[in-house]
Amino acid sequence: LLLERQLQPTTFDTAMFQPVRGPYGGTVRSIAVDSGGWLFIATDGEVYRSTDNGAYWDIHLFPSQLHNFVEPVTVLGPNVVAAETDFNNFISTDRGDSWNYLFEDVQGFAVDTNGVIYAGSNNGGVKKSIDTAKSWVPFALAGKKIWKVVLCGDGKFACPSDSGTYFSADTGKTWIFRPYETPFTWNLVSDKAGRLFVLRWYGTNFQLYRSTDFGDS
């Protein structure tokens, strides 16, 4: 449901970063961009969308307001966007114009170069979809609670769970489990060179770790 359109005039300077004045919808929790350059921002209960590099923002609400915040928002295909909330997950097949419940138990999405979508689940390990999230089948780690799927290139997967991270270097055929050295992993990403970066909460601070050997150290 499109509720309003916010004009946030922005002056861009190629020589330096400039603030984008908006959207005004609470804490910005994640940012995604699709292949056409449209921006999607997850905030406290809404997804904001910009089709013109942040000059204007559309606010979009979900079918239910039984959630406190959206985190993250993820582009799954040319027109498909997923938004995860603290109660329900939602999916849009029209670039954010409308949203429906994503009834499948999936979270922490990743999309490979062939358009195959992978996701973790609370009780079903890693699942995958080959039809842009219309249907899902088990892929690996059955019975495990997986927060997120991270694709690390060359058939490598890293999947954070409650107590550690599962790694596969052979397209999911075999897995190695490495327990966390610190209590809570907030986020894990991989760059094009296969290096892993992990943001972990320890005590009262976030700490950033890097691995250049696929999680061995």
N, C-alpha and C positions, 0 to 999 in steps of 0.2 A: 504494500500500500504506500503510494507516494503521498507524503503529508505536506512537505514544504520544499522550497528551493531557496537556498541561501546564497547570496552574492557576497563573495569575499575578494575584493580587488587586491591583486597581488602584483608587485613589481619584481620582475626576474632580472637577475644580473648573472651572466655566465661566469663571472670571475669569482663569485663567492656564493655560499649558501644563503638563502633568504627564507624567512619564516612564511608558512602558508597560514593566512589568517582564518582559521577554522579547520574543520567544522567544530561548532560549539556543542558538543554532546557528551562531555565527560572525558575521562581518561582515554587516550588512544592506546589500544592494546595490541593491534597488529595492523599491517598494511599489506595489501596484495595488489598486483597489477596484471591485467590480462593481455593477450596478444595484440589487442587493438589500442593499448595504452590507457584504458580506463582504470581509475584508481578506486579501490575499495578499502575503507577504514572501519575497523571494529572498535566500538566504544561501549559505554555503559548501557546496554540494552538496545542498541541500534547498529545498523550498518549505514555508513555514509558513502555515497558514490559520486565521483567526479569524472566527467567526460572531457574536460578541457584543462587538464594539468593542475587542478586545484583552484581554479578561479571561481567556479561555482560548485556547490555541493547539494546533492539530493539526500534526504533522510528517508530511510526505509525501515519500517517496523515489521515484526514477525506476527504470525497468527495468534500467538499467545505471549503475554507479558510475564509469564511465570519464570522469569530468570533475572539475574542481577547484572550480568555483563556478558559480552561476546568476546571470545578469544579461542582460537584465531578465526580469521576469515581466509579462505583458500580458494584459488582459481583451479578448477578441475578440468576445464576444457574451454573451447572458444566461446561458449555462452553459459557455462555452468560454474556456479560459485557455491561453496559450502560455508556455513557459519556455525561454529560450535558455541554453545552457551552452557551455563552451569546446570541446566535442567534438560534441555532438548537441543537437538541438532536440526538445522534447516538447510534446504537446498533450493537454489534458484536455477532455472533453465533458460531464463531470459535476461541474463546479465544484471540481475538484481531488481527487476521491475516487480516481481512477485516471488513469494517464498512459500514452501511447503515443508511439513515435517519430514525429516529423514528417519524413517522408522527403524532402519537397520542399526544394530549396535556397532557403530564404527566411529573412529576418532583419529586425529593425527594423520591427515591425508598426505600422500605423495603421489606424483604422476610421473611416469617414465616417458622416454622420447617416443614411444609407440602409442601413447595415450592410455596405457593401462594404469588404473588407479589402485593404490595400496592403502590400507588403513589398519590401525590397531583396533582392538575391541576389549571390553571389560572381561569377557570370559572366553572369547573365541580365538585368541592369538591374533595372527595377521590374516586379513581377508583381502581379496582383490576383486575388481570389477573391470570387465572389458567392454561394457556398454554405457560408459559415462554415468556410473552410480545408479543405474536402474536396477541391477541385480548384483548380488555378491556371492562369492564362493570362498571356502576356506583355502588358505595358502600355506601357512606354516605356524608353528608354535601353538598348536591347539591346546586350549585350556589355560593359557597364560593371559594375564592382564597386560596389554601393551598400550602404552600411552600414545606412541607416535611411531611412524615409519619414516626413516631417513634414507634416501637413495644416495649412495656414495660413488656411483660410477662403476663401470666394468663388472656389473652384476653383484655389487656389494650392498648389503643392507645393514643398518644400525637401528635397533628397536629398543628404546628405553622402556623399562618396566618398573614395578614397585621397588624392587631391591637391586636392580642393576640393569645392564644393557646386553641385549643379545646381538651378536654379530654373525653375518654370513658373507662369505667371499665367493660363493658358488651359486648365485641366484636363488638362494633359499633352500638348497638341498640339505646342507648341514649347518649347524649353529654352534657358536661358542658363547658361553655366558660369563660375563665379568661383573662381579659385584661392585657396588658403588663404594668409593673411598670416602665420600662425604654424604651427608644424609639425604639431600634432595636435589635432583637435577631439574632445573627450570626449563632449559632448552638445549637442543643439540642440533648442529648443522654441519654440513660438509661443503667444502669449496671444490672447484673444478679439478684441483690437484689431488683430491682425496683426503686432504687434511680435515680432521674433526675439531670442532670447537664446541665446548660444553660450558654452559652457564649453570653454576651450582650455588645453592643457598647453604651457607655454613655459619652457624651461630647467629649473628645479626647482620651479615653482609653477603652479597653475591661475590663469587669468585669465578674467574674465567680460566678454563683449562684448554690446552691444545694438545692434540695427538697427531704425530706424523707417521705412526706405524699401525693405523687402523685399530686403535684402542689398546694395543699391547702396553703402552705406557703413556 
